[in-house]
């Protein structure tokens, strides 16, 4: 777990970064689910954004390739959007 500037532990808000090739640019439907690129799970949005940006840059020549950041902490605790 990372620490906040005050020395107290920072809240861990998990984020998943993944991507794949879309069938069409007009909707989010992947052409082959077995070829999804699971980049990783990150402890905060800032780290996830770095990973997302790097993955997107690697595939910039393929217009149908898209990467996404999923806020897993909101799925784990949908009432507050934070982990318990």
C-alpha positions in Angstrom: 0.0 0.0 0.0 1.3 3.5 -0.8 1.5 6.2 1.8 0.0 9.6 1.8 2.3 12.6 2.2 1.4 12.8 5.9 2.8 9.3 6.5 -0.6 7.7 6.9 -1.5 4.8 4.5 -3.3 6.0 1.4 -6.6 4.4 0.5 -6.3 1.6 -2.0 -8.7 2.1 -4.9 -8.1 -0.7 -7.4 -8.3 -0.1 -11.1 -8.1 -2.6 -14.0 -6.5 -1.7 -17.3 -7.4 -3.8 -20.3 -8.0 -3.5 -24.0 -8.6 -5.2 -27.3 -9.6 -4.7 -30.9 -13.2 -3.5 -31.5 -15.5 -4.8 -34.3 -16.6 -1.2 -35.0 -15.6 2.2 -33.9 -19.3 3.0 -33.1 -19.7 0.6 -30.2 -17.7 -1.3 -27.6 -17.8 -4.8 -28.8 -14.5 -6.8 -29.1 -13.7 -8.8 -32.2 -12.1 -11.7 -30.2 -12.5 -12.0 -26.5 -9.7 -14.5 -26.3 -7.2 -11.8 -27.4 -8.1 -9.2 -24.8 -4.9 -7.6 -23.4 -5.2 -7.6 -19.6 -2.5 -4.9 -18.8 -2.9 -5.2 -15.0 -4.5 -4.1 -11.8 -3.3 -0.9 -10.1 -3.7 0.6 -6.6 -4.9 4.0 -7.8 -6.1 5.9 -10.8 -2.8 7.7 -11.4 -0.9 4.4 -11.8 -3.7 2.9 -14.0 -3.6 6.0 -16.2 0.1 5.6 -16.8 -0.4 2.0 -17.8 -3.4 2.8 -20.0 -1.4 5.6 -21.8 1.5 3.3 -22.4 -0.7 0.5 -23.8 -2.6 2.9 -26.0 0.6 4.4 -27.4 1.9 0.9 -28.3 -1.2 0.3 -30.5 -1.6 3.8 -31.9 -1.4 2.5 -35.5 -4.5 0.3 -35.1 -7.6 2.5 -35.0 -9.8 -0.3 -33.8 -7.7 -1.0 -30.7 -9.0 0.5 -27.5 -7.9 0.4 -23.9 -10.0 1.0 -20.8 -9.7 1.8 -17.1 -12.2 0.0 -14.9 -12.8 1.4 -11.4 -12.8 -1.9 -9.6 -13.2 -0.3 -6.2 -16.7 0.9 -7.4 -17.6 -2.7 -8.3 -16.4 -4.0 -5.0 -18.4 -1.5 -3.0 -21.0 0.1 -5.3 -22.7 2.0 -2.5 -19.8 4.2 -1.7 -17.3 3.5 -4.6 -14.6 2.8 -2.0 -13.3 -0.4 -0.5 -14.3 -1.3 3.0 
